């Protein structure tokens, strides 16, 4: 199985507390997910505060004509600096997404590191080359741009869902 990696780092002019509050809430995922993916949360276990073992179920369009049921588990939480979500059921053979937050002058450096694998052997590798890798990069490009706009000139007045 071939494992692919995407890593993105972004500066946000907000406090680490605001960053943690925003990114640790699954309800903010819709805002930073491309609209064509039609992201919809179905269930969040254990209430709103993130914890290791928390499950999140949702539907998402992976292609315009293919909608999938996806279940992720929050596997590690070190508030306010790190958390990990992993796919338990969904379109990937492996999805391991680490979120890191580090205080820096004037704000927070946020890093997303995703390791993923596609099922179906060489067909999956071809699909990654043809469109999956591009789609994953496009999702994180979209996220980067939305966050730039959302937090630009921030005065810590962001509404947290």
Protein Blocks (a to p, Z undefined) as FASTA:
>chain_A
ZZddddddddddbdfklmmmmmmpmklmmmmgcfklopacfbdghijbdcehiacddddd
fbfklccddddddfbdcdfkbccdddfbdjbfbdcddddddddehiacdddddddddehi
jmmmmmmmmmmmmmmmmmmmmmmmmmmmmmgoiahiaccZZ
